[in-house]
Amino acid sequence: MDIVVMISQVLLYVCFSILAGGFLLLLIPSTYRPDVNIPTYYLLLSAITVPIFAFIPVLDTTLFIAQRLGFGEALQTVLLTYTVGNAWNFTLIGSALLVLIIALMESNEKRISSFIALLLTFGLMLTIAWSSHAGAMDPAIGIIGHFIHLAAISIWVGVVLVVGWCATNHHHWLRFLSWFSKLAIGCLAATALSGILLMDIMVDGYMDSWMVSYGQGLLMKHLFLIPLLFYALLNGLVVKYFISKDVAFNPIPWIRLEGIILFAIFTMTAIFTQQSPPHGNNLTDDAVSPLFRLFHDGIIDSGSTIGLTINIDIVYFFLLALLLLGLMIFSIYKKASIVIAFLLSCLLVVNIYIMLMISVVVR
C-alpha cells in the first residue's frame, strides 16, 4: 500500500502543477508568453483526479483501522473524526467546484474564470497541507509551511510543464523569460524558506536524518536541486544569448529538461514524505535506511550522530563532479539531446551522493 500512496502523491502534485501553471498562463497576456494550447480536458482531468489521488492516504488509514472496526465503520470514523478525512471532505467539495468552473469556462471570460479557478486550486493545496505530517506535528507553522512549499513548487513546475509540452511555438520567448525568471526566483526562495521551516519541524538534525529513509529522500531531493538550478540558469541567461544570435533557436527542449528534473524532485518528495521522520529516541538499528547501510554497516542507535571527513576518495569524486558539470556545459554547446543532458544530471547527483556517503563518519 505504501507504493500506491507514493504514486498517488506524485500524480497529485502533477495535477496541482498542471492546474496552477495552466490557469496562471491563461492570465498572462499572449504577448508575454509563447502560444500555448492547453486542452480543456487536461484541466478537467486534473481537477477530477485531485480528490481521487488525495483519497489514497485516507484509504490507507481506513484499511489500517478496519481490522478492528470493519471497513464501513472505519471509513466513517476517518472521514468524520480524523484530520486526514476532514481535510479530504473539503478537497472533494473544492474539486467539484473547480470542475464546474472549468466545464463552464467561456473563451471570452477565460481570464476571470482562470483567476477564480487558480484561487480554488490554492484552496485545494491548503487542504492537502492541513492533512500533512508537518500539519499534524505543528498545526500553525506546519500547515503554512507545507502550503507555501506546495504552492511555490507547483507554480514553478506548472509553468514549465505547460509551456514545455503545450507551447505551439517559441514566440515572445524573451518577454516570457523577463517575468518567468523573476517568478522562478521567487518560487525558489519561497520553497527554500518553507523547506527550512518544515525541516525544523520534521527532523531534529539534517545530517543525522540521513541514517533513515526519510533523510535519504530529503538528501536526494536537495541534490537534484543542483542540476535544476543549473538548467534554470541556462534557461534564464544562456538561452537569451542563443536567441539573440539565432532567432530560429528553439529553447523549448531545455525548458522540458527543467520540467523533467522538477518531476524527479516531485517523485523524491512523494517518496520521503511517506516515511517516518526521525525524532528523539525513536532511531533503532532496524530503522536505518538500506541505502545508508550500503556505506555504513556498524551498529546505529538513538545516540548515533553523523560527522563528515575528507579523504583522497572524496577528492576523486569531487573532480569527477567537476568533469560532469563540464560535460553538461559541453552538451549545451553541442545542442545535444535532452536525454543525454538528463542522464548527465542523474550521474552528477549519484556522484555527489556517493561522495557525501563515503565522507560520513558515524559517531
Phi, psi and omega in degrees: 000329181300320180294320179297318179298316180299313180299319181297324180290322175300311181294326177297316179295323178296317178300314178299322180294315179298317181294310182296313181293319180295312181292323179296316181293328177291339177277339183278132177304144185297340179280355181244022178198160173292164176291124180240138177248096182263103180302135181301327182291338173298312181293317180297314181298320179296315181294323181290321185276346177306306180293335178292310180292325179291340182282339184302314175298327176297315179297320179300314178294320180299314180296330180293318182267351180292342181297334180246344182249340190091151188296313184300311180293324179296316179297317179297319179297315182295315183291331186259337186237335181274147179300318181297327179284316177300317179297321181294326177302317178289326176299317180296315180295313180298320179294322178297318177296320180295317177301318180298316180296315181296318182294328182264003183296123177262149183298328181275356179235024186296324183292317179294314179297321180294322179296315179295318180296323179295318177298319178295323178298318177296325176297320177295321177299323179296323178294324177292319178297324179301322184265008184283166176299317181296321178296326178288327183277328177212094188304329182276290184294323182297313181293314180297314181298315180295320180296312180298318180299311182292318182294315183296313182289329179292321178296312181299307181297320183299313179297317180297314181294315183293315179293319183296325186244352180243353179289134180266350177198181177241038176294150177057031186295321180294322175295322177299314181295330183300324178260329182289325178299317178293320179297317180296320178296318178296318178295320178297316180296316179295320179296317181295313182295316178293326178296321177297318177299315182293320179296323179297328179278318192273330183231147179277334179205128187298305182293323179297332180290345179297341182288342181243166185298324179301313181291326177297317178295321178298317179296314179301317179301315182291326179292326178291345176292336182295303176295330178299311180295326178299311182282333173294320176295322177301311182293332182275331187239304186295320180299323177302318180294316180298318181293323179294332180270332184213103184294342180275353181299130182260110183274353187299319179303326183284328175285333173295320178298318176301320179295321179296318179293321176297323177295322177298321178294320175304315182298315178300319179299315181296323182289309187284335179289348177268356178269159179282124179290147180284131179214133172056235186257023183272005180274121175239168181298326180288338183274355183292139182298136176302326177297317179294326180295335178298333184252337184218109185252015178284177178284130180235131179224190185295342179268357183286141175228166183246136171232170181240145177227166179237133175218182186295327179296322179295322178298318178299314180294325178295317178295323177295323177298318178297321178296317180295322175298319178298319178294324176297317178295320180295322179295328176291315181299322181274000181052050181288169178298148179292340176295315178297316180297320180291319178298320176297322178296317179295320178297322178297315180297314180298319180298312181293324178298311179298319179302317179291319183295321180281348176271353182284138173237122179270124182247000000 
